[in-house]
C-alpha cells in the first residue's frame, strides 16, 4: 500500500515537472546572428575573384525588431564597406543576407565582419594567396 502511494506521488511529481519544463514560455530575449554554411566560408582568396557568403539574422526578441547591418572587409589598416541594409523581422522570423566581395589589394590577412546596431557581431578571417 505504501509503495503504491510513493509510486503515485513520483508519477505526479514527474508529470508536474514535465508540464513546468515544456509549458512555460521563455521570457528570454535575444537575437541570433550566424554565418550560413560556416565550414564553406572563404578563407584563402586571390585578387580579382569574387567570393560569396551569407549570414542569417533570427529575431527572438519577443517583439518586432528593426536591424541595421554593416558588412565590412578590414585589412592593411583599411576598412571597406561591402554591404549594408535594414531588415525588419517579427518575433520568430529570420532573414538570410547574401554577400559577394572581390579582393582588389594585396594583404596577408584580412577580416570579414558583420555588425548589427544592437551590438551583435560575427566575423571570419581571410588570407590572400599569391598568384
Secondary structure, DSSP 8 states (H G I E B T S, - for coil): -HHHHHHHHHHHHHHHHHHHHHHS-----EEEEEETTGGG---EE-BT-EEEEEEEEEEESSS-EEEEEEEEEEETTEEEEEEEEEEEE-TT-EEEEEEEEEB-S--SEEEEEEEETTS-EEEEEEEE---
